Each structure stands twice: as C-alpha cells, then as structure tokens.
Amino acid sequence: MRTSVASVLLLAFLSCAPSTDPPVRHNVLFIVADDLNVALGSYGAYPTARTPNLDRLAAEGVRFDRAYAQHPVCNPSRASFLSGLRPETTQVLHNFLALRHAVGDAVMLPEYFRDHGYFTARVGKVAHGRYEDSVAWDISENALRRDPDNYLPAVDHSEVRDNSWTEGSEDGMSRADVFAPHGRTGGLPLTWRATDEREEDTPDGRTTRRVIEILREHAGDEPFFVAAGFHKPHQPWVAPASFFEQHPLSETALPNEPTDDRDDIPAPAIVGYPDDALHTDDQQRQAIAAYHATVTLIDHQVGLLLDALSELGLGESTIVVFVSDHGFHLGEHGGMWRKQSQFEESTRVPLIVRAPGFAGGATTAGLVELVDLYPTLADLCGLPAPVGLEGTSFRPLLESPARDWKSAIFSRSDRFTRPDRQHLTAGLSVRTARYRYTEWTPVEGGEVEMELYDLETDPREFENLSKDPAHAALRDDLARALEAGWKAALP
C-alpha cells in the first residue's frame, strides 16, 4: 500500500507534537531532621558516624555536598524554606517571631502542593513548634512529647553522666529543674540520657509509625506530599541505650584544633554558654557520642520509612528528600556547642534527594540553599513555577551534578539580648566555591567585624584572613558580592 507525502508529513507532525498527557505527579516524602550537621557516613566528616540507611539513600539519590541554611536557628530556617523566601523578606530572625508576621498570606510549600491536587500531611516538627498552625495541611499532627515533669528520664546508661544530675535526679528531671541552676529559660545545658526505652516508643519512633500509617492509607489515591519532622538530634540527647552502645567513648575524639583558634574570631561569631566549659574531656566526648547516638536513631527511622515506601510499591513514584534545618557545633573552635554561628559546622547541612528518573549515587559540589527546596520540588513534580519565590530550582544539578551552578550563596546570623530580644548584631555571609566572607554589623551602628576563610586550603576555618593585607583585594571583591546579593549569583 502506497502512502501519500501528505500522510507521511501528517504522521511526522503528530509524532513530534507535544503530548496531551498530564505531567507525571510524583509523590513527595519530605524528611526534616533538627540540629543535624553533616554527621552522616556518606559525608565522611565524622569517622564515628553510623548512618547505614541514609548512606543507602545517598547511594540511590544525589548527595549535595555544599547545601546551606539561610539562618542557623530553627524558626528562621524553617520559615525560609517553607515560604521560599529569605530571612530578609520573612523578617523571622529568631525563634519567637510568628512565621507569617511579615509575609501574611504567602502560600507555603505544602499549601502550594495542596492547591494543585495533592494530599498533604505532616507529623512532627516541620515548621517551628509553636508556629505549626501557620501552615495548612490536610493532616497536621504533632509528635509525641515527653512529659515536661520527666524531661530527662530517671535512668541513664551512658558511660559518663552530664552535669545536670543533682539530688533527686534518680526520679527524673523536669525542664524547669534542668534550667534552674543556670538562670535561663533557653539554651539547654549539654544533657543526655541512655534510656531503657524501646525505639518504637520514642517520640521520633512514634512519628515514623504514624507517617507509615498515613502512607498506607493514601497509597494509590491522589499524589501526596507527606512530611516527617524528627526532633533529634536536637537536645536533650535522649535515646535508647542500644544506640549509645554503637558510639562508645573509646571511639570518640575531641576536635583537634590549634590552641589559638579563637584569637582571630570576632566576638559576635562565638556561640555557647559559660556552663559549656564546665565539662570534663570525658563528658565532652560523651556529649559528642550522645549526639551521634541520636543521629543513628534518626537513621533508623529513615530506614523504616524507605522500607515502607518499597513495601507499598511507592519507591519508584516518590521523591524522597532528607534535610536538616541547620547544623550544630560539637566543641569546635575552642569549645563551641549549639548553632547560631556562620561556621561550616553550624550553617552547612546534609541534603539528599532521590527522585524518579535521575541517576543515583552521584554527589554534587554545586552551591545550593534551603530556600531552593520549594521551587525545586514544584519543578520535579511538574507543577507551574511558583511566582515570587527567592530560591532557584536545582533540578539541573540532579540532571548534571558536575555542571556549573550558583557563583555564591547567602546566609545570616543575628544576635539578640535575652529576654527582651533587642536586636544587637547582624552577621551576613556570602559563600563561593572557595571562600566564606562574613560581616558582623552592630544594628545601632559601630565597627563592622569580619571573617574571611579559604575553604579550599583551610576547610575547618582556623585562619581568619580578613585583616591580612595580602587578601585585601579578595575581601573587597567578596564584600561587593555580599552587597550585590543572591540575584547576582544565579546560575
């Protein structure tokens, strides 16, 4: 049978015409840890890290080696990545400002998915605790919380006890009991407990089981965006003794640093409390081990979630994101604990994305920011590009991990008085592939203090080059990049 030229042309046109099939709407499992630095085995930063399930996720997805929070404090960071807006826009700069106080009816990340036909659910901490109700979900449930009168359990099987043990501790300690000797209501003293609890009875264990229930109930229905918000490794470092046993003191080392490391660090860049310095070397090692124990507890939860996806036949249709809101210091830089600094330990975060259609086992050094999560997930799920966001979809890095990307990323820290929260100092940073430059500016005026580190030759940021005449031109270039801001650094 002969075919006319017109028929051939028509067939060719139809074969090239855009498909009328709707875009594939992948599911999303969004997993958020709290206060987690890059203490994952796949990152190689901490030799004692034991995270087999997260390492498996990294082997199946793309691991982002240079991902950063916009602010190393819970509420500001979460307000930023949930809104897709930077802290300068949200104006959420500490933990006691409502998520929406400056952005009104902005559509938050899960709300955007809900508006486009997704079932949405969260269990645990996704927004900052007291502001969870600022974000609308189809299901929104808080994690199990410990009894405030038994904030620290009565039993402790750790090798070394913390300094909170006092007369009566054998009956457990309330939150007020823990804070009382220090005269403050925030900034938990370094505390840990190795308990007799079963893993499934811990708050994060309960969160995992409830998320799996929700996945079972909604598998095969409309696409879903489900979030698991884990509380660990946030303090207090409380976990079943079996997780502590995986991190013995004999394998735990204190940071190996120059004795004069603090000599060139500006005062606003130093974080911590006076009581941090009251711990013996063995207590510090135990604190580090306790932190890693709670990370391993979270790793176990991730393994349960990944296994549930596979069991339910959702592994090939679900984007899995694992991320932390910011990092955490473990005694670095002369004894810093907690977050709030602009050092790598505080601001750099783990980020792993496993997405259908993208090769696994890759690592990218492309600079990404948590504010990029919102536009990226919308992009990966075929949703219209959200309008007005201040992040950039990093889908191109999933497609080509070695490609050039942003020339710089931006973050900040802020210092406030307690308890009136008067804003004292703003610390604004720009990071390039090689350098980190920070300006600490007093809000009421005064001398600007600076930090400048060469992350290639000095990855642990021991030598502040900001006052070195040989680096004056570089410092000035980075100051201009900081002033130019994020739009000038886009790929």
Summary of the structure (lengths in Angstrom):
residues: 491
radius of gyration: 23.6
end to end distance: 53.6
largest distance: 97.8
contacts: 1634
relative contact order: 0.17
helix: 36%
strand: 20%
